[in-house]
Amino acid sequence: MAKNKKKVETVFLVCEETGDYNYTIRRKPGGEKLKLMKFSPRLRKHTQHTEKKK
């Protein structure tokens, strides 16, 4: 029997202040949208980034 492959989707983290796509992550589908404090190179500071599918 073949093992079931777990589905993984690519998700982008978008800066809320500039709207730039700064990070990509791979995660399992489902669950809540991520909201993380990440570094924004354009602003040179940490800002809130939210998950968005492209």
C-alpha positions in Angstrom: 0.0 0.0 0.0 1.2 3.5 -0.9 1.4 6.1 1.8 -0.9 9.1 1.5 1.0 12.2 0.8 0.1 15.1 3.0 -1.0 18.2 1.1 1.0 21.3 1.6 0.1 24.7 0.2 2.4 27.7 -0.4 1.2 30.8 1.4 2.6 34.4 1.2 3.0 36.7 4.1 2.0 40.3 3.1 3.1 43.4 5.0 0.0 45.3 6.2 1.7 48.7 5.9 3.3 48.5 2.5 1.4 45.6 0.9 4.7 43.9 -0.2 5.0 40.1 -0.5 8.0 39.6 1.8 7.9 36.0 2.8 6.6 32.6 1.5 5.9 29.6 3.7 4.6 26.1 3.2 1.9 24.9 5.5 -0.9 22.4 5.8 -4.3 23.7 4.7 -6.9 24.7 7.2 -6.7 26.5 10.5 -6.7 30.2 11.1 -4.9 32.8 9.1 -1.4 33.6 10.3 -0.6 37.0 11.7 3.1 37.4 12.5 5.5 40.3 13.3 8.2 40.0 10.6 10.9 42.4 9.3 9.9 44.6 6.4 13.0 45.5 4.4 11.4 48.6 2.8 10.5 50.2 6.2 13.5 48.7 8.0 11.4 47.7 11.0 9.2 44.9 12.2 5.6 45.1 11.1 2.4 42.9 11.1 2.3 40.4 8.3 -0.8 38.5 7.3 -1.3 35.3 5.4 -2.6 35.5 1.8 -2.9 32.9 -1.0 -2.0 34.0 -4.4 
